[in-house]
Amino acid sequence: MTSLDILGIGNAIVDVLARAGDDFLARHGMAKGSMTLIGPDDAERIYAAMGPGVESSGGSAGNTCAVAAALGAKVGYLGKVADDTLGQVFRHDITAAGVHFPTPPLTGGAPTARCLILVTPDGQRTMNTFLGACVTFGEADLDEASIAAAQVTYLEGYLFDPPAAQAAFRAAARIAHANGRKVAITLSDPFCVERHRDAFRSFVRDEADILFANEAEICALYQTDNFEAAATIAQSEVGLAALTRSEKGSLLLTGTTAHEVSAEPTTVVDTTGAGDAYAAGFLAALTAGRPLPECGRWASVAAAEAISHFGARPQADLKALVKG
């Protein structure tokens, strides 16, 4: 296995994005800005009610991997799709983005996952996720050679929902650390944190080297409404924390230092994938040996590009953008 800069592990999902008004969310009982897990019947109902959509391979860590590859990083990805049409679409898309994807497909089981994303006029995205084949991801799907070859193994918090995946995360962390590598995790969503707070806290404290979270997620993790208080706890529990605050920029924390990073100015069209792109920019710069403030700048540039258009995958030349 050739060396990798980043290996992402997450829910392999095909995204379906469509515009919708707040009235659509209300009619369907959706909490604006959240991610809700749904079953196959709800997936069919919501899909039928959505307006014209854009379909693409996605999933949080998958988006991060694609953006990091666009920035020139050597990237791999582990995630479970089914041996069906959407699974083939996902595999083709992520491979075409320059990402190594060795996970074999699931045969004879649930279909490939899909996420129905409603984008309101203010750019906020509300996600309804049918996990499908994702829930079968477990330790047997870990590619030890890829983990050992990656500078950073990046874990998607959404994958904490299936218990088998939590065990896989811990096994991946053991493999990474045994090979002198780093482990990063993103909290993904405050509702996900609420569902698995104890498991997240344990993992962040005992297994993670790098933590990504937004303001709502870090406050949910530490059960406080005070961002500064939550940031202080994070600084004491993990070696490096990158905490995002939307238009307020982000805060990078190590045990002894704090760096404030400004947000890049842009017009918000769709916030889908903003955090994914931020993590991609940060890790691409970090694995290239850049100093922390520069990692934060790359992250902000990537996030600004992501929210300037519809969809989570980059549409501009990110290498040129980070050069300024």
C-alpha positions in Angstrom: 0.0 0.0 0.0 1.4 3.4 -1.0 1.4 6.1 1.6 -1.7 8.2 2.1 -2.1 11.7 3.6 -5.7 11.1 4.8 -7.9 8.0 5.1 -11.6 8.8 5.7 -14.0 6.3 7.3 -17.7 7.1 7.1 -21.2 6.6 5.8 -21.1 6.0 2.0 -24.2 7.9 0.9 -25.6 9.2 -2.3 -26.9 12.8 -1.7 -30.1 14.1 -3.3 -30.2 17.9 -3.0 -33.3 20.0 -3.7 -34.5 23.5 -2.8 -37.4 23.8 -0.4 -39.2 26.5 1.7 -39.6 26.5 5.5 -43.2 25.5 4.9 -42.0 22.2 3.3 -40.0 21.5 6.4 -42.9 22.3 8.7 -45.3 20.0 6.7 -42.9 17.1 7.1 -42.0 17.8 10.7 -38.4 18.5 10.0 -36.1 20.3 12.5 -34.3 22.9 10.3 -30.6 22.5 10.0 -30.6 19.0 11.5 -29.8 15.5 10.3 -32.6 12.9 11.0 -32.3 9.2 10.4 -35.3 7.8 8.5 -36.5 4.4 7.3 -37.2 3.2 3.8 -40.9 4.3 3.9 -40.1 7.9 4.9 -37.3 8.0 2.4 -39.8 7.2 -0.4 -42.4 9.7 0.9 -40.0 12.6 1.2 -38.3 11.8 -2.1 -41.6 11.8 -3.9 -42.5 15.2 -2.3 -39.2 16.9 -3.1 -38.8 19.2 -6.1 -36.2 18.7 -8.8 -32.9 17.5 -7.3 -29.2 17.0 -7.9 -27.8 13.5 -7.1 -24.2 12.9 -6.3 -22.0 10.7 -4.2 -21.7 12.2 -0.8 -21.6 11.4 2.9 -19.7 13.6 5.3 -16.3 11.9 5.2 -16.7 11.1 1.5 -17.1 14.9 0.9 -14.0 15.6 3.0 -12.0 13.0 1.1 -13.0 14.5 -2.3 -12.2 18.0 -1.3 -8.8 17.0 0.2 -8.0 15.2 -3.0 -8.9 18.3 -5.0 -6.3 20.1 -2.8 -3.6 17.7 -3.9 -3.7 15.3 -0.8 -3.3 11.5 -1.3 -6.6 10.2 0.0 -8.3 6.9 0.7 -11.8 6.1 1.9 -13.6 3.2 3.6 -17.4 3.0 3.6 -20.1 0.5 2.8 -22.2 0.6 -0.3 -24.5 -2.1 -1.8 -23.9 -4.0 -5.1 -26.6 -1.9 -6.8 -26.9 1.1 -9.2 -26.4 3.8 -6.5 -23.4 1.9 -5.1 -21.8 1.8 -8.5 -22.5 5.6 -8.9 -20.9 6.2 -5.5 -17.8 4.1 -6.3 -17.3 5.7 -9.7 -17.7 9.3 -8.4 -15.3 9.0 -5.5 -12.7 7.1 -7.5 -13.0 9.7 -10.2 -12.3 12.4 -7.6 -8.9 10.7 -7.0 -9.8 8.8 -3.8 -8.7 5.2 -3.2 -11.8 3.1 -2.3 -11.0 -0.5 -1.4 -14.2 -1.5 0.5 -16.0 -4.4 -1.2 -19.8 -3.9 -1.7 -22.5 -5.5 0.3 -24.3 -8.2 -1.6 -27.8 -9.5 -0.9 -28.6 -7.0 1.8 -29.9 -3.4 2.2 -29.6 -0.9 -0.6 -27.0 1.8 -0.8 -27.7 4.7 1.6 -29.1 8.0 0.4 -29.5 11.4 2.1 -32.4 13.7 1.1 -31.2 17.3 1.6 -33.5 20.2 1.6 -31.9 23.6 1.1 -33.9 26.6 2.3 -33.5 30.1 0.8 -31.2 31.1 3.6 -28.7 28.4 2.6 -29.4 26.1 5.5 -29.6 22.4 4.8 -31.9 19.9 6.5 -30.9 16.3 6.0 -33.0 13.1 6.1 -30.8 10.0 5.9 -31.7 6.4 5.1 -28.6 4.5 6.1 -29.2 1.3 4.2 -26.0 -0.6 3.6 -24.1 1.8 5.9 -25.2 0.1 9.0 -23.4 -3.1 8.1 -19.9 -1.4 8.3 -17.8 -3.1 10.9 -14.3 -4.1 11.9 -14.2 -6.6 9.0 -14.4 -3.7 6.6 -11.3 -2.0 8.0 -8.4 -2.0 5.5 -5.5 -2.3 7.9 -2.9 -1.5 5.2 -4.7 1.7 4.3 -5.0 2.8 7.9 -1.3 2.0 8.6 -0.4 4.0 5.4 -2.3 7.1 6.3 -0.8 10.1 8.2 -4.3 10.8 9.6 -7.3 8.5 9.8 -10.4 10.7 9.7 -13.6 9.4 11.3 -17.1 10.6 10.7 -19.3 11.1 13.8 -22.5 10.1 11.9 -21.1 6.6 11.7 -21.5 6.4 15.5 -25.1 5.4 15.1 -24.5 1.7 14.2 -22.9 -0.1 17.2 -20.7 -2.2 15.0 -19.2 1.0 13.5 -18.2 2.3 17.0 -16.2 -0.9 17.5 -14.7 -0.4 14.1 -13.7 3.2 15.1 -11.9 1.9 18.2 -10.1 -0.8 16.2 -9.1 1.7 13.5 -7.7 4.0 16.2 -5.6 1.1 17.6 -4.2 0.3 14.2 -3.4 3.9 13.5 -1.7 4.5 16.8 0.2 1.2 16.6 1.7 2.5 13.4 2.6 6.0 14.8 -0.3 7.6 12.9 -2.9 10.2 14.0 -6.7 9.8 14.5 -9.1 12.7 13.8 -12.9 12.7 14.4 -15.6 15.1 13.5 -18.7 15.3 15.8 -20.9 15.7 12.7 -24.2 16.8 14.2 -25.4 18.0 17.7 -28.3 15.5 17.6 -25.8 12.7 16.9 -23.8 13.9 19.8 -26.9 13.8 22.0 -27.6 10.2 21.0 -24.0 9.0 21.9 -22.5 11.6 24.2 -20.8 9.2 26.6 -19.3 7.2 23.7 -18.1 10.4 22.0 -16.6 11.9 25.1 -14.7 8.6 25.8 -13.4 8.5 22.2 -12.4 12.1 22.1 -10.6 11.9 25.4 -8.9 8.5 24.9 -8.5 7.8 21.2 -8.6 11.1 19.2 -5.6 13.3 18.4 -7.6 15.8 16.4 -11.2 17.0 17.0 -13.4 18.9 14.5 -16.7 20.4 15.8 -18.9 23.4 15.2 -20.3 25.6 18.0 -23.5 23.6 18.5 -21.7 20.2 18.5 -19.0 21.1 21.0 -21.5 22.6 23.4 -23.7 19.5 23.1 -20.7 17.3 23.8 -19.9 19.1 27.0 -23.5 20.0 28.0 -23.1 23.7 28.1 -24.5 26.7 26.3 -21.2 28.6 26.7 -18.9 28.1 23.8 -15.8 29.4 25.7 -16.4 26.9 28.5 -16.8 24.0 26.0 -13.6 25.1 24.1 -11.7 25.1 27.4 -12.7 21.5 28.1 -11.8 20.4 24.6 -8.4 22.0 24.9 -7.7 20.0 28.0 -9.0 16.6 26.5 -7.6 16.5 23.0 -4.3 17.4 21.5 -5.7 19.6 18.7 -9.2 20.9 18.3 -10.5 22.9 15.3 -13.8 24.5 16.3 -15.9 26.3 13.7 -18.3 29.3 14.3 -19.8 30.0 10.9 -19.2 33.7 10.0 -17.2 34.2 13.1 -14.4 32.0 11.7 -12.8 29.2 13.7 -10.7 28.6 16.8 -7.7 26.2 16.7 -6.6 24.9 20.1 -3.7 22.9 21.3 -2.8 22.3 24.9 -0.8 25.5 25.1 -1.9 27.7 22.1 -5.0 29.2 20.6 -5.3 30.6 17.1 -8.3 32.5 15.8 -9.0 32.1 12.1 -11.2 34.5 10.2 -13.9 33.2 7.9 -13.4 33.9 4.2 -15.9 36.3 2.7 -18.4 34.7 0.4 -22.1 34.6 -0.6 -23.9 31.8 1.1 -25.9 29.7 -1.4 -25.9 26.3 0.3 -24.2 25.3 3.6 -24.2 21.6 2.7 -20.7 20.2 3.2 -19.2 23.4 4.8 -17.8 21.5 7.8 -16.7 18.6 5.5 -14.7 21.1 3.3 -13.3 22.8 6.4 -11.9 19.5 7.7 -10.5 18.7 4.2 -8.7 22.0 3.9 -7.3 21.7 7.4 -6.0 18.1 7.0 -4.6 18.7 3.5 -2.5 21.5 4.9 -1.6 19.7 8.1 -0.4 16.6 6.3 1.6 18.8 3.9 3.5 20.2 7.0 1.9 23.6 7.1 1.7 25.6 10.4 -1.6 25.7 12.2 -2.7 29.2 11.2 -2.1 28.2 7.6 -4.1 25.0 8.1 -6.9 27.2 9.4 -6.7 29.5 6.4 -6.9 26.5 3.9 -9.8 25.2 5.9 -11.7 28.6 5.7 -11.0 28.9 2.0 -12.3 25.4 1.3 -15.4 26.0 3.4 -16.2 29.3 1.7 -15.9 27.7 -1.7 -18.3 24.9 -0.6 -21.1 27.2 0.6 -20.8 29.5 -2.5 -22.7 27.1 -4.7 -25.3 24.3 -4.7 -23.8 20.9 -3.6 -20.9 19.8 -1.4 -18.2 19.0 -4.0 -15.8 21.8 -5.2 -16.6 23.7 -8.4 -13.5 25.9 -8.3 -9.8 25.3 -8.5 -9.1 24.9 -4.8 -5.3 24.7 -5.3 -5.4 28.1 -6.9 -7.7 29.5 -4.2 -5.5 28.5 -1.3 -2.5 30.0 -3.0 -4.3 33.3 -2.7 
